């Protein structure tokens, strides 16, 4: 399999200007050029804004987020959307690290969330730390919402390529080589072969994720080259559960893949990945989970990290896979968030009978107070708080985009302490006294 080289160009600041250019870590966004990339009969108008870390700004109802990338004149980024699916791939991809492009506004089935560029919410979302190009939009009267959503997605991907194109002549700050995983039969020196199952939401319009431009709805799990995922083969069209959402940006920088590759040859052998749909019917969930475990065994995985997207339905998918893997003799670790009430004392996790290792990404229900901001992008009202979009509000962590990312992109950590107060809390939870 080919090696992908990421030519990383750091972005430290962002501004709107007359023309798009990248120089000395500053990204200048040509507003007219950017807005022209969204020309489509389904969109009546678009407006381009920027929001940088530290700004007293709030992005309301964020949709998908994309990291700017390009392969320059060679083409081939975002296969299935911006390029044909040619093989072999690999080669050089220019990346604007520290920048992101996203749309914000109303779509059906979009569960409203937010990104704050300063304050406590900025510390929780990975996109409170990126220099963001934000696109507001109006749907054309004669267009359906689905047509408008497709136009937005294509426009975001075009804009991501356009911005990265500005850096292709600049010397990269770093070069990252992304080697493919080890094939079955490759000597491992006694290290365990560890892979990842990534579940992709497949619940219809506005709650779907695309692989090579196609939904995985109705598909069986498939072995997939992780380098393809990191090079834009997976594009999100999923707008539910903001804190548990995996935007395209997160797939491009898949944290579990990155960590497995970083530890390859040290305490594990990176063995590969399996992409899975998240069907709705229980019988389909069971079939997909059984087949996913079979693929992992066929690929000689010894252990598997299982991730998901969404909640409720997705928790079922996650644990069915853990059970199937463990039943087949593979060690399984689940990565997902808790829904344990505002004070954290509720039943924390959905756990199957064979689940033995779970990594929590945080508490979905924990509430957080956010200060007022000076400006809002994406809407004038924050419906989840019944407040003006710039007002000081109290919201659940569930509303902060990707704060509890099931792929591990969030910033929350925890500290375990053995204290009397903890013992008392445990006693209360068990119905006794301490």
N, C-alpha and C positions, 0 to 999 in steps of 0.2 A: 504494500500500500504506500502511496506517496506521502511525503512529509509536508506539512503546511508550515510556512514561515509567516509569522505575524510581524509586520514592520510597524512598531508602535510609536506614534507621535503624540506626545503629551499635550493636552489642552489645559491651560491654566486660567484663561479668561475668555470671555465671549462678548461680542457686540454686534449690533445691527449696523450695516454699512451699505455703500453703493454697490459693491461687488463682493462675491465670496472669495476669501483668501485666507491662507494659513501662514503665519510668520512668527517666529520666536515664541512659540507656544500660545499665541493668540489666534482665535478663530473669529474671523469677520464674516458675518452672514449677509449676503446680498438679498434684501427682502424681496425685490421684484423677481429675481432669479428663483428664489425658493418658492414663492407663491405660484409661479408659472408651472412648476412641476406637478401641481395638483389640478391642472386643467382637466376637467372631466364633466360631461353633461349631468352627472349625478350630484355635483357640488355647485351651489349657487355662488359661494365665495369662501375664501380662506383668509386668515390673518395670522401672520408669523410674529411671534414674540420671543424674547430670550429671558431666562431666569438663571442666575448664577448662585452658587453657594454663598450664604451670608445675606442675600437679598431678603428684605422683609416682604416676601411674596408667597402666595399660595396658588398651587395649581389644583383646580377643582375638577372632579370627574375625569382623571387621566385615563386614557385608553391604552393602546400599545406603546411600548418604548423600544427604540432600536439604537444600537451603537453604530455610528458612522463607519462604514467600511467600503473598500473598493479593491479590485484587482487591476485598476487602471485600464490600459488599452487591451489587456488580455481578456477582460470580462470574466464572467462566471460567478460573481457573488450573488447570493440569494437565489440558488438554482430552483427552477420551477416558477419563479416570479419575475426575476430580472434577467435570467439567463437559462439556456437549455441545460438539461441534466446530462452533462458530458462526463465521461470517465476516461483516463484517470484524472483526478482533480489534484488538489494540493497547490504548490507554487507559493507565490507571495501575495499576502493580503495586507493592505495598508489600513491601519486602525487609528481612529482619533480617540485615544484613551482619556477619559475625563469629560467626554462630550456625549450627549444623547439627543435624539429627536423623538418627539411624542406628539400625539393628538390629545385634545381634551374637549369634552363636551358631551352632549346627550346621545346615547344610542339605546335602543331597546335592550333589556336584560343587562345593561351595564349597572352593576351595583356601585353606587357612588362612593368614591374614595377621595384621597387628597395626597398631595406632596407639599410639605412646607420646606422652604429653602433656608430657614433659620429656626432656632428654638428646638424643643424636645422631639418634635416629629421629624425634623431633618436628621436627627441622630439615629433614627430608626429605619428610615427608607434608604436603600442604596441610591435613590435618585434625588435625595436631598443633598448629595455630595457631587453631583455631576453638573456640568455646564449645559443647560437644557435649551433646545430650540423647540418651542411649543406652538402647535398649530391649532387654532380655533377654526371652526367651519360652520357653514350653513348648508343644509340639504336643499337641493333643487326641488321645487314644488311637485314636479312631475316624476321624480325619482322615488323608488322605494328605499327604505332604510338599509336593506341589504345591498342595494346598488351603491348607496353612499358609503357604506362600510368598506366595500371592496375598493372603491376609488380612494378612500383614505389610506388603506393599507398600501396600495401601489404608490401613492404619493409619498408616504413616509419612507418606503424603501428607496424610491428615486432620490429623495432628499438626503438620505443617509449616504448614498453613493456620491451624490453631488458634493457634499461637504468633504468627504474623505478624498475625493479627486484633487482637492486643493492642496493636499499634503504629499502627493506622490513624488514631487521633485525635491522634497525636503529630506534631509538626513534623519533617519529614525533615531529616537532616543534609545530604544532597545529593540532587539530582535529575539522573538520567541519561536523556538522550533517545537512543533507539536507532533510528536511521533505517534503512529498508530499503536493500538494495543498488541500484545503478544498473541500469536495464533495458538490454537491447541497443539500440543506436542512440543512447543518450545521449551527448552530446559529452563527451570525457574530457580535452580539452586536451593530447592527446599522451601521456597517462599510460597504462601498460599495465593492461588489465582482468584483475584477479587474483581467483580464486575458491578455494573449498576443497571437497574431497571428504572426507566423513566416513564411514568404514566402521563399520557397526554389527554386533556379533557376532550370528549367527543359527545357533546349534548346538543348538537344542532346549531342553528344560526346564532351568532354572537357568543357562543360558548364552545368554540371549536379551535383546534390547533392543526396547522398544516405541515405536512412533510413533502418536500419537493412540490409545493403548491397544491397538494391534494389532502383532503381530510382523511384521517385514519378510521373514520366511522365504518363499522362493518369489517374491519381488517383484523387479522390475527397478529400477535406480537411478531416482531422481526428483529433479527440481529442487525446492528447498524454500526457503521464506522463512526466513532465519536468525533473524529476530525471533521466529518461532514456536518455534524450538529454545530460544531464550533465555527464553521465557515458559512452558516446561514441557511442550512437545509430545513431547519425547523422555524416556522414563523407563526406567531400567536394571533388568534382572532377570538380570544377568550377574555370576557369582561366581567366575570363574576368574582366575588370574594376578593376585594382589593389586596388585603394583607397576604392572602394565599395564592396570589396570581403570579404566574411565571411569564413575564413579557418576553418578547423576542430577545431583548438585551440579555436577559438572564440565561437563556439557552445559548446565546453566542459565547457567554463566559461561564458555562455550566460549572458551578463550584465543585460538584462531586467529581466530575471528570478531571478538573484541574488538580484536585487534591490527590486523587488516585495516581495521576501521572507524576506528580511531584514526589510521591513516596515509592514509585516504581523502582524496584531493585534494592530498596532499603528494608522495608518490612513486609512488602507485598509485591505481587506481580500483577500489573494492570491487564485484565483479561478481556475487557470489551464492554459493550452495552446492548441492552434490548429495549426497543421502543414499544410501548403498549397503548392501545386505546383504553378509555374508561367508559365502557358501554353502560346503558341504563338498566336493562333487564338482568335479573339475578342469574339466570341460566347463562347468559352471555358473559357475565363477570366471572363465573366459575370456569367456563371454557377458556377464556383469555388467560386466567391465572394459571390453570393447569398447563396450558401450552407455553406460557412464559417460563415456568419452572423447567419444563422439558427442554426448551432452548438453552437455558443456562447450564443444565446438566450436559447437553450435547456439546456445548462450547467449553466444557471442562472447567467451569467456574467452581471454586471451593466455597466462596462466600459472595453474598450479593447485598448491596445497599439499595433499598427500594424507596423511591420518591413518588410524589403524587402531585395533583393540582386540584384545588377546590376543597370542599368539605362535604360531610354527609355521605353522599354516594361515593366520593373518592376515598373516604376512610374504609369503606367496605372493600373497594378494589385493592387498597394497600394491604389490608390484613389477609384477604384471600390469597394474595401472592406470597406473603410471609408464611402462611400455613402450608401452601403448596411446596414452597422451597424447602422448608424444614422437614416436611414429610418425605421429600426426595433426598434428604441427607445433606442439604446445603445450609450453611449458616446464613441467616437473614437478619439485617438491621433495617428498621423502619425509621424514616426521617419525616416528622410532621409536627404540627402545632397542637397545643392543648386547648380545649374549650371547657375551662374549669371555673367559670363564674368570675365576676369582677374582683372578688377578693382572693381568688385562686384556690378556694377550698372545695370546689365541686369535684365530681368524678373527672379526672383529668384527660383520660385517653380512651379511645376505642382500642381494645387489644384482643387478638385472636387467641385460641387455646394453645397454639404452639409458639407465640411470639415471646422471645426471650431478651431482645435488645431493642430499645426504642430511644431515639434522640429527639428531644423536644426543641422546637424552634421558638417557643414562647407561648404566651397565653392570649388567645384570640379575644377574650372578654375583658382583659385588663383595661381600665379607663385611664385617659391621659388628658391633662389640661394644656391647651395650646393658647399662646398669646395672640393678640390681634396683629394683623399684618397691614402693610400700606397698600397693597394691590393684589387683585385676584385675576387669574387667567383661567378661562374655561367655563365660567359662569358667575352670575352675580349673587346667587344664593347657595348656601350649603344645606341641602335638604336633610341630611342625616342629623343635623343639629338644629334645624328650623331656625337658621340665623343667616345674617348677611355673610357673604363669603369672606369678608375681611375681619369679621368679629372674633373676639376671644371665645373659644368654645371648649367643651369637654366631650370627647368622643372615645369609643373603644379602639384599641390598637387594631382591630379588624379593619378599620377604615384607612389605614396608612399603607400606601402602595408597597407591596412586597416586603413589609416589615417582618413577616413571619414566613418568608419564602420556604416552601417545601424542598427547594433545591439548595437551600443553605446560603442564600444571598443576603439574608438579613444581618443586622449588626448587634442583635441582642445576645448577651452572655449571662451566665449566672454564677453564683458562688455558693457552695455548699458549706454550711457551718453546723457543728454539733453544739447547740445551745439549749438551755432549759426551755426557752420560748418555743423552739421548734418541737421539742418533746411534748409540750403542753398542747400545741396545735394538733399534733398527730393524735394525741389522746382524745381531743374534742372531735376530730374527724371520725374516730372509731366508736364514738358514743360513750366513752368513759371519762375519767378524770385523771389529771396528772399534776 
